[in-house]
Amino acid sequence: MKASYQWLRELSGVDASPSEMAERLTRAGVEVEGLTAFGEGLDRVVIAEVRGKRPHPSRDKLTLVRVWNGKEEREVVCGAPNVPDAGAKVLLAEVGARLPNGMEIAAREVAGVSSSGMLCSEVELGIGADAEGIVVLERASSGRVGAAVADALSLRDQVFEISLTPNRADCLGHVGLAREIAMLFEQPFVLRAPPAPQRLLSVDSADTRGPVVTVLDPSRQHPGETLSLVQPAQGAPINVPIAIRDADRCSRYLGLVLQHVQVRPAPFWMRYRLHVLGQRSIDAVVDVTNWVLLETGHPIHAFDLDALRGPAIVVRTARDGERFTTLDGIERELSTDDLVIADAEVPVALAGVMGGAASGVRATTRNVLLEVAHFDPRSVRRTSRRHGLHTEASHRFERGVDPNGLEHVLRRAAQLLGTVAEAASAPSASDAHARRIAPVAIALRPGHVESLLGGPVPASEVRRVLEGVGCEIAPAEEGGWRVTAPTHRPDLGRPEDLIEEVARVRGYDHIPSALASMAPSADAGDRRYAIVRALREGAAAAGLFEAVNFAFCSRRDLEMAKAPLDVVALSNPLSEERSVMRTSMLPGLLSDVVRAQRHQAPRATLFEVGRTYHPAASTPRRVVERPVLALTLSGPRELWVGDESPFDFWDGKGAVLAILRSVGLVAETVRDESIAEHAPWLHPRRSARVVVGARSVGVLGEVHPDVVEAFEATGRPIFGVLDLDAIVALVKAAGPPRARPLPRFPAVVRDLAVVVPEATTAADVVDAITQAAPLAERAELFDVYRGKPVPEGRKSLAFRIAYRDPDATLTDARVEQVHAAVVQAIADRFGGALRA
């Protein structure tokens, strides 16, 4: 959210620097992320008076303008289409000025005519969004000719970029932030009642029907203020009947009629403040609604009264299939859960979200119905999510606005519309009050404050903070307090909320810190966390990058991934794409691969630690969560030399074995025909089961071509999934790792190259080596060769074998004997022979 420093000063009465305000707010939990200065770089831009104008002698679209800058007359060449007549005031950038956009002003010739300065537009000065013409000040402007524009038009401001937590809805308006600042600087805050409207419709009070709220604040005198009585427009209503048919979702609705409205540009002071806060100026009426929203934090809406049928207002739920076009021009199909504002026939607004195109204010609007209402946050949130509409209004209604602040908001809007749009207000607004929302009363014991904050807090300090927040405190039983929270703070509902206010306002640095006492444990507690962390580190060491995906997905994603379709469905999903809990990690990781490929990143090496979710077969509404580690490899290997080749099954196997080695487990892959049934998302002939000893801990293989095609991926991705419960159980059963003594005798290393049938795996040969030679402590494959002179259908496997006797130094004779036994075992088992 953006907030104006000057506006906060006006409302709070606190005369502190922007940096001091920002520091106090941030320390209290209202984080100010940055400050942006406005009105800078305009030192040599002044207010000038037009003394005359004439056409450029050789350019049709240029005008020679004679201006007075308070010291001398100058002639300036101007290409704007809106050069005013003599007597008007404009903004002149004098020679030597450097504008905020970097432009330097110098005396120069334009088509043969000398120009001493430049008449500027709002965009060129950074004070607005209008680039169509130069700035022409209102006739009533008090700016003195020759005065610096930054001072004359009060352009200097600092804008806070504030990051609010969702519970601080009260700070979504400048009034709420000003209340917070006054409290933090220990100054009283007074919410000033708005002045009376300048123009009031001259009607008999007997003309009103039903409950009303008067526009003039009856609790406040208005000394020195004058009212102009205006005759009502012929045939236009003075009030509009309002009916609320869903009191749970709309507690109160005020509707005020304003006539003789002038839909024209808002004055500069209003447009400029909206500009620095990131709001685009539309017209005087819409700008007032935005101004009131930014000031009070309460959204309001203006209807074209003549476009309302009846005219009447009915707050109701939509009819199923009812269609409605919002202000953004999109026709939407409504559901029975959508709360709408309707006239006597059709919807004219989505309650709390957006108005309708047919009833919006336009250039021809002369009569307006002003809406000020309170809607249930959950109702607005559901409608906003359903239609994908997140607006400034819905952002505030979803978090909660003050249900008892409507009258102040109404009077402020009526006063501003009378000032900037010459609107004549009805003397009272129709008031439909379907449900009273009372302040929350909370029982608080001072001792509870101390126990929660970990140290003594004076009762006077607690009272000061809570009263500064706006709470009312009364004595209660057993020395406690009965604290009534203000309705502008919907986040205060229990004692802990009040104590949090005390903590943040006093400063979190006042909370004492102490080391927690920890009892020693023989087994250091559950090792699961450490095991999973070691697996993560092992995956990263294997060259994989951790991914984090939503646990929600769509049923269609699971169907495409050939994953189990017995799912846990969400009762209130964010969208169809997030409607069920995942039963497999494959859709998320494969979607990551596809996203990377579409962004010209063909290589993807990812892993994810998460859970899959499955309905319990025996207990209804119970969910079984299965923790897993999944990985995927896709694209070309990263090679320093040679041609690129894609990842294959063996790369996946290497990664899986390395991950399991990181927790001390020695695994292998085993072909299993049942994988096609239990893991249909893998290629039936390029997949295997991962086993540790006799226990299966996962599966690994190429993704099934049908799944790859369904996700529109390219290549042959590798996917593996490991059961974390099984791995943790195996690691715990193995006990803590034990160090082995360093070997006392040296090893003897021999290389062995054997020619074996093509179907023989290196793992089988290694198994034969270790069985034939107990002294072989390590056998590693370092070369595979096919081609002449190796016969067709056979291959050469080269191993490096380390022999070691733990009790004595090996002699050459004994090594030769053991090595010969290895060669013989390979010949007997595989029909292998030494490579010549």
N, C-alpha and C positions, 0 to 999 in steps of 0.2 A: 504494500500500500504506500501511496505517496501522501505526504502531509506538508503543508506550507508553514514555515516558521513564523511568518508575519501573522498568519491567521491564528496560529496557536497563541501567539503573544496577545492578540486582541481578545481572545476568548478566555484565556487563563489569568491574565493580569500579571504574569510572571515576566520580569524584565531580566532575562538571562541570555547569555550568548547561545548561538546555535550549537556549538560544540558542547557546552555545559548541559544544555537540555538533552542532547543526544546521549551524553555519558550517563546522566541520571536515568533516562528511560531504559537504556540497555542494561544497567545494573539491576533494574527492577523487573527484568524479563521481557520488556517491550523492545526488542532488538532493533537498533538503527544500523542498517548495513552500509549506508553511505549518505553523503550530503552533496547536493548539486546546486551550484550558485546560478542565479538568474539575474539579469540586468547588468552583467559585467561586459566590459569592452565597448561601452557606449559613451565614453568620456567626451568625445567631440561630436556627438549627435545632439542637436538642439531643436527646440520648437521654433518654427519660422512661420511668418505670415505671407500669404500670396498677395503680391501687389499688382500682378498683371500677367497675362500670357498671350502668346502669339504663335502662329504656325512656324515650323522650321522652314527656311527658304528652299530647301532642296529635298527634304524627306517628309513624305505625307504622314507617316506614323509617329513623328517626333514633334514635341511641343517645347517652345522656349518659355520658361517660367521665371518671372522676376519675383524674388523673395526677399524679405527683410528678416535678418537674423538678430535684431535688437541693436546692431551696431552699424550695419551697412547693407545696402542692397546688392544682390548678386543675381546673375542670370545662370540658370541651370537647364541643361537639356534633359528632357524627361520623355520616356517612351510609354508611360502608363496611360491607359485609356480613361482614367478617372481624375484627371487634373482639375481641381476645383476652380471656382471663380475667385476674384479678388476678395480678400477679407477672411478666407478660410485659413485654418492652421494646419501645417504639415510638418513632417519630420525631416530635417536636413542634416545629412552627414557632411561635415565641412572638410575642406582639403586637409589631409594629414590624418584623417580618422582611419582606424583599422576596425572593421566590423567583426562580429563574432564568427562569421563564416570565413574569415581570413582575407576578405577583400580590402585592399588599400585604396583610399580615395585620394586622387591627385587631380590637379587642374589639367584638362586635356581638351583637345579639339575633337568635336563629333560632327563629321560631315562638313568641316569648314567653319564651325561655330564653337567658340570657347565655352567650356562648361566648368564652373567653379563649385564643385560639390555634387551631391546626388540626393534626390528625393527618394525615400526608402519605403519598401513594403514591410509587412510584418515578418515575412520569412527572412528577408535580408538582415533584419535586426534581431531575429530570434525571439520575437515577442508574440508570435501568433502563427497561424497556418495559412493566412491569406496571401497568396502570391500573385493575384490577378491585377492588383493595382497598388498605388502608394497609400500610406496611412493618412487619412483625413480625420482630424480630431473633431469631436462633437463641438457644436457652437458653445455649449455651456461649459466646456472644459476650462478649468481655472489655470491652465498652464500659461505662464508668462512667456511672451516672445523672447527668445534668446536663452531661456532656461535650459539646463541640461535635461534631456528627456528622462533619464533614469530617476532623477529627483522629482521632476514635475509630475510624472505619471506613476510614481511609487513603484518602479520596476524592480527594485532590489529585493531579492528574496532568497531564501535557502530552502530547498525541498529535501525532506527526509525520505529515504527509502527504508521502510519499516517492514520487518518480517514478523508477522503475528502468529501466535499459536491459535489453533481453531477455537479455543475456549474464550478468547478475548474479543468477543463480538462487539463489546462496548467501545473498543478502540478503532472500529472501522469507520469512525466519523471524527471530525475535528473537535466536537464538543466532548466526546469521550476521552480523546487524547489530552485535551486541555484540562479536564477534571483530574486525569492522572498526573499531569505536570504540576498542577496546583498542590495536590496531595504530597508529591515528592519534594516540593520546595516549602512544604508546611505553610501554605497560604490558603485561606478560605476560597472556595469556589462557589460562585453564584451564577446560575443559569439565567441570564437576563431574558425577560419576556420580550418577544418581538414587538416593534412599534405597530401602531394601528395602520391598517391599509389607508392609502391616500384617497381612494375612491370607493364609495359604498352605494349599493343600489337603494334607491328610495322606495321602500315597500313597507306595507303594514305588517307588523309582526304576526298578526292573525292569519296571514297567508300561509305560514309554515304548518306542516302536518307531521305529527309524530315527534319522537325525541330529537333534539337538536343540540348542537354545540355552537355557541356564539363566536363570531370571529374576533370581536373585541374581548380582550382578557378581562373578565369582571373583577379579578383580584388585583388589578393594577391600574393606577391612574395614568393618564397620558398627558402630562403638562406640556403645553406649547404645541401639541399636535392638532392639526386641523383635518377635518374630513370633508370631502366633496361628495354631495349627494347627487347621484346620476339616475336618470329615468331608465327603467328597465327596457330592454329591447322588445319590440313588438312581437308577440307570439312566442317568445322564449320563456321556458319555465324558470321559476325562482329556486325551486328545489326539486330533487328527483327521489322518488320512493326507492328504498333499499330493502331487500329481503335476503337474509342469510339462511340457507337451507342445510348447512353442515357446520354446526357450532363447534365441533371438535377441531375443525381445520381452519376456521376463520372466527376468531373471538369477537372482533369488532371491525366495523367498516364505516368510515366517514366520507361523505360526498359533498363537496362544496361547488356551487355554481358561480362562475365568473363570466361576465358579459362584456361586450365592447372590447374584446382582446385585440391588440395589435401584434400580429405575428411578423416581427421584424428582427433585424440583428440586435443582439444584446449590446449594452454599452461596453466600452473598452475595458473598464475595470473588472467587469464580470468575465468577459472573454479571456482577459489576460490571466486571471487566477485559474480559470479552468484549463488554460493552455499549459501553465507550469505544472499542473497536476495530471497532465496527460489526457485531458478530455477535449474532444473536438467540439467547437462551437457549432450549433445547428441553427437555432433561432431563439428569441427571447424566452418563449414558453418552455421549450425543451431544456434550455440552459438553466432556467430556474429549477426545474426538477432535478437536474444533475447537481446544481449548487446545494440544494437542500439535502440531497443524499450525502454529499461529501461533508457537509457541515454537521448534520445530526446523526448520520449513519443509518437513517431510516429511508428506504426507497418510497417514492411516490410516483403517481402516473397521471397524466393529463389526457382526457378523452375529448374528441370533438363532439360537443353536446348535440349538435344538429345531426350527427351520424348515428346516434343511439335511438333505437326503436322504442317507442313507449311514450316519452323516454323513461326508462326504469333500469335498475341494477339488481341482478339476481346472482348471488354467490352460490354456486351449485357444482356438483360433479358433472362431468361431461356424459353424454349419451354414447353408448358403444358405437364406434364407427363414425361419430360426428367429426366433420372436417372443419379446419380452421386455419387461416393464413396469418402467420405472425408478421411482426414489423420487418423482419429480414426478407420477406417476400416468399417464404417457403410454406407450402400448404402441408398441414400436418393432420394425420389421422389420430383422433383422441381415443382414450380408453376411459372406462368408468372410474378409474382411480385418479384421473386428472381433475383437479379443482380449477374451475374456470370462473371468470367474471363475465356474465352474460347480460344482454339487454332483455327486452321482453320476448325476443325470439331466438337469437343466436349468440354464441360466445363472442366476446370482444377483447378478451385477454386471457392468457394463462396466468393464474393467480400467483403472484410473487416472482414470476419468471420473465415474461415479455408480453407487451401489448399486441393488439391486432392491427393489421395494415389498414383495414377498412375504417377504423375509428380513431386513427392517429391524427395528431395535429398537423395541419398543412397550411399553406400560405393563405388559403381562403377562410380559415377558421376564424370565427368571431365570438363564439360562445364555447366555454370549456367546462367540463366536469372534472374536478380535481379529486383523485382518490388518495386517501391515507388509510391504511389498513394494517391489521396484524394477522399473519398466517402462521399455521403450525409449521415448524421447521422440517419435520419429517415429510409432510405432504409436499412442500416445495422441493425437497431433495429428491424425492421419487420422481416427480414430474420433470425436474431438470435433467436427471440421469436418463430417464426414458427417452427424452427427445434430443439429448445431446446438446442442451442449451445451458451454458454456464455464463450468466450475466452478472453485472454489478449488483442487480437487485437480488437474484437468487443467492449470490455469495453471502449476502447479509442476512436474508430471511432464513437460510439454512442454518446459520449459526445462532440466530435468535436476536430479535430487536425488542426494544422496550414496549411492552403492550400497553403501558400507561403513559406513554409519551406522545400519543397521537395528536392531542389537542395543540401542544406546542408546535409540532411539525406543521400542522394545518395552518396555524396563524402565521408562522414564518413564511410559508409558501404564498399565502394570500397577500402578505405585505410586499414581498418581492415582486409578485406578478403585477401588483398595482404600480410599483415603482418603475419597472423596466418594460412592461407591456401595456401600461395604462388600463389594466383590467379593473372593472368595477365588480367588487365582491358582493355576493349575497350576505345579509347580516348574520346568517347562521348556516351551518352545515347539517345535512341529514345524518343522524347517528343511529346505526344499527349495532346494538351492543348485545351480542348473543350469549356471551359467557364472560364472567368476571375472572380476572387472573390476579390473585392476591399475592403480596410479597411473601417470601418463604421465611418462616420463623425457625431459628436453629438454636438448640441448647448448647451452651459452651461453658466448660469449666476452665478457669485459669490454670489449674494444675495440669490439664490435658495439653495446654500449649507448651508448658515446660517439658513435659514428658516426651512430646513429639519432636521438639526442637533440641532436646538434649542439654538444656541449660536454663538458668533462671531468666525470665522475661518479666519486667515490671508490669503490673496490671494497667498502670497509666499508659504505658507504651502500647499495649494491646488495644486499649480503648482509643488512643489517638489514631492508630492505623485504621481500625475498623470504622470509626466515624469519618475519617478522611475518605475511605472508600465509598461512603454513603450509607452505612448501616446505622440502624437505630438500636440502642442498647438499653435493656431494662433488667432490673434484678430478678433472679429466679430462685428456686429452692436450693438449699444447701450451699449458699454462697456463690452459685453459678450465675450465668447471664442468659437472658433471652435476646438473641441477636436477630433482628429483622433485616434481611438482605434487600437491597433496592432491586426493583424489577429490571433496571438497565444492566444488571449483572446476573444473567441467567446461569452462569457457571458456579454461583455460590449456592450450594444446596445442603452441605453437611459440615460438621465441625472441622474436618480436615481441610476443607476449602478455605475456611476463615483463617486457619493456622498457616496455610500456605501464603495467604495475603500478608500476614505478619512477617513471615520469613523473608519474602521477596522485597517488601518495602523497607524493613530494617536493614536488609543486606544479607546475602547468603554467607558473607564472610564472618557474620556474627555467630553462625552455627559452629559450636566447638567440634573439633576433630579429635578422634582417639582411635588408637589401633584396636581392632577387634581381638578379643581373647580367643585363641584357638587351642583345642585340646589335641595332643599328639595322637596319631593313629598308627597302628602297626602295619596296616595294609595301604595306607595313604588314600583310603576311600576308593570309590569306584574308578577304575582305570579307563572306562569307556571313552570319556572325553579325550584323554591323552592318546588313545589308540586311533580314534577318528582323526585327530589333529595330525598324527604321524602319517596316516594314509593320505591326507591332503598334501602334506609336505612331500610325500613320495610321488604323488601325481605331478606336482609342480616340478620336482627334480627330474621326472621323466619327460619334461618338455611340454606338459599340458597346461592350459590356462583355465582357471576356474570360471564357470558360468553360473549365473543365478537366474532361474526362470520362475514364472508364476506356477503355483501348485494348481491353479485353475486352467482348464482348457475346454475345448468344445468336443461334443460327442463325435463330430465329423472328423476332427484331428485323430481321435483314437481309432476310428474306423479306418482311416487312411494308413495308420501305423500298424494295423492288424493287432492292436493291443486289446486286452480284456475290456468288454463293454458292459460288464456288471459294475456300474459306477455309483458313486455317491453324488447325487444331484443337489445343487444349491437351491434353496427356496426363494432367495432374492438375489439373483445374479446381477453383476454389473452390466453384462452384455451376453449375447449368445456365444461369443468366443470365449467366455469365462464362466460357463454354466455348470460344469461338472468338475469334480476333483480328478486329477490325473491318476491313471492306473499304470502308466509307464512313463519313463523319463525320455523316451525316444522322440515324441512330438516336439518337445521343447528344444532339445539339442539339435534335432534335424532342422528345425526352423531357424536356429542360430546359424547353421551351416549355409542354408539357402540365403539368409540375409547377408552373410559374408560374401558369398559368391556374387550376389547382385551388386555389391559395393566393390567389385573388382579385387576381392581378397580371396583367391582360390584355395589357399591353405587354411584349414581350421583344425586345431588340436585342442579339444575342450574336455573338461570333466565337470561333473556337478555332484555334490553331496546333498541329498534331499530325501523325501519320502514319497511313496506311492500310497494311494488310499483305496480301500476295498470294503464293501459291506460285509459285516460279519454274517456268516451263514446261519448261526444258531440264535443270535440275539438281534431282534429288529432294532433299527435306528442306531446300532452300534457300528463304529468304523474301526477297521483294522489298518494301522499305519505300518508300513514296511520301510525301514531306512535302507537306502541303497547308495552305492557310488556308481555312477554311469560315466562312460567316456565315449568320445567319438574322434576319429581321425578321417580327414577328407582332404583331397587335393594332392599336390606333389610333395615328395619328401624334400627336406632342405639339405642339399648336397653341395659340397665345396667344389667338387670336380665331377665331370661326366654329365651325361644327359639326365634331365629330370625324369623321374618315374613316380607313379602314384603310390600312396600308402596301400599296403595289402594286409592280409590276415596276420602275417608274421610281425609286422610293425605293431599291430594291436596286441599280439601275444607278448612281445617284448615289453610293452608299456604295462600290461596287466601284471606280468611276473615281477617287474621292477617295483610296482606299487605294493604288491604283497611282500616282497623282500624287505620293504621299509619297516614292516612290523614283525620281521623275523619268520615269515612263513615261506616255505618252499612249495611252489605250485607247479602244476603242469596242465596241459590241455589234452582232452580226451575226446575222440570222436564218439558221438552218441546219436543213434538214429531217431531217438525220441525228441530231439530238439525241434524237428519240423513240426511236431505237435504242440510242444510246450512253449516254443519261441518262434511262432510263424513269421515274425517280422525279420528273421535272419535267413540268409541264403541256405537252403537245405544241405548243400554239399560243400559249403565254405564256412562252416561254423563248428564250434566245439564247446564242450563243457569245461569249465575251469574247476580243477579239484585240488584239494590240499589233503594228502594222505588218501583216505577213502571217502572224504566228505566233499560234496559239491558246494562251491561257493559262488558260482555265477556262470554266465554264458558269454561267448564272444564270437563275432563273425561279421561277414559282410552283410549290409542291410539288403533285404529282399528287393530285387529290381522293381516289383510292383509298388513297394513303399517309396522307393526313390522317385519313381515316375509320378506317384500321387502328390508328393511334396514339391515336384518340379525342381528337384536337385539334379546335379550333374555328377558324373563319375561313379565310383563304387565305394561309398563311405563305409568305414568300419565302426561297429558299435558294440560295446560291451557293458555288462551290468554286473556288479558284485553285491552280494548279500552282506550288509554290514553286521547284522546280528550273528550270522555264522562266523564271520571273520573275528569279531570280538570274542565270541565263545572259544574259538581255537587259540587265540592269543592268550586268553586268560588260562585256558587249560595247560598251555605250554609253560606257564609261570614266567617270572621275570627272566630276561636274558642273562645268561651266565658267561663270564669271560673264560676262555680257554688259555692254558699256558702257552707261551710261545714255543714253537718246535725247537728241540735241542739239536736235531740233526738235519743236514741240508736235504733238499729235494733234488731229484734228477729228472730233467725234462727231456722227453723224446717226442718227435713229430711222427705222425702216422697217417699215410694217405692210402685209402682202400677204395677199390672199385666195387660198388654194390648195385643191386637192381634199383631202377628208378623209383619204385614204390617204397623203398626203405627210407625211414625218417632218421634224421640225425639223432633225435632223442632215443630211438630204439638202439642205435649203435652205442651211444653213451651208456645206456643201461647195460648193454652186453659187456662193455669195457669194465665198468665198476663191479659187475658180478664176477668176471673172470679174474680180476686183479684187485684184491682188497687193499693193496698198497697204493692204488691209483686214487689220490685224494682230489684230483681235478682233471676233467677232460673237456676241452673247449674246441668247438668247431671254428676254424678260421678260413676255410676255403671250400667252395663247391665248384666243380668243373665238369662241363659236358662238351663233347667234341673229340675229334681225333687226337690221340689214338684210342680214346675210350670207346668201346663198342656201342652201337645203337641200343637204346633201351636201358643203358646203365649210366652211372654217374660216379664221379670221384669226390669223396669226402675226406678232407684233411683235418686232423685233430692234433692239438697240442696237449700231451698227457704229462702230468706231474706225479712222479712216484716218490713216496717217502715212507720210511720205516720209523715209527715213533721211538723205537728202542735201540736202534743202531744205525751206523752209516751204511748206506747201500753200496755194494760192490758192483762192478760192471757185470760180473757173471750173473749175479742175482737179478739185476735189471734186465739183462738179455733173456733170462728164463721167464720172468714175468711178462715181458713184452711179447715174447713168442706165444705165451698162453693167450694173450689178448688177440693176436692175429688169428690164432687157431679158433678161438671162440667166434670171431666175426665170420670166419670161413664156414664153420659148422652151422651157425644160426641163419646167416643171410646168403651164403654162397659167395661171400666176398673174397677178394684177393688183393694182395699188395699191388699198388699202382707201379708199373715199371718206369 
